[in-house]
């Protein structure tokens, strides 16, 4: 179940702006705030079943977006590659001192990392 939650957290980050405000709110409460269906129902005034149905439909939308666009998967892979390259740049720096090229590479990788982490 935890893996499924992380999947939808990543999909919500990638595609949340494409959802209606209400759908985003319900998914945010469910996955980012970790509220139960009953708690979301109390907060929103929707029935528990209505909350569940809306979340399931919204999950299907996010899954559809990811199947068509693949942004969350690409983002994860790119972020991993940037992290790996940063590790290698750090090792190069340790071996060769801070030569100009290594410094420049580290700056570029830091900027890329900041871009991916900013979402």
HELIX and SHEET records of a PDB file:
HELIX    1   1 UNK A    2  UNK A   15  1                                  14    
HELIX    2   2 UNK A   16  UNK A   18  5                                   3    
HELIX    3   3 UNK A   21  UNK A   27  1                                   7    
HELIX    4   4 UNK A   28  UNK A   32  3                                   5    
HELIX    5   5 UNK A   37  UNK A   44  1                                   8    
HELIX    6   6 UNK A   48  UNK A   69  1                                  22    
HELIX    7   7 UNK A   71  UNK A   96  1                                  26    
HELIX    8   8 UNK A  100  UNK A  118  1                                  19    
END                                                                             
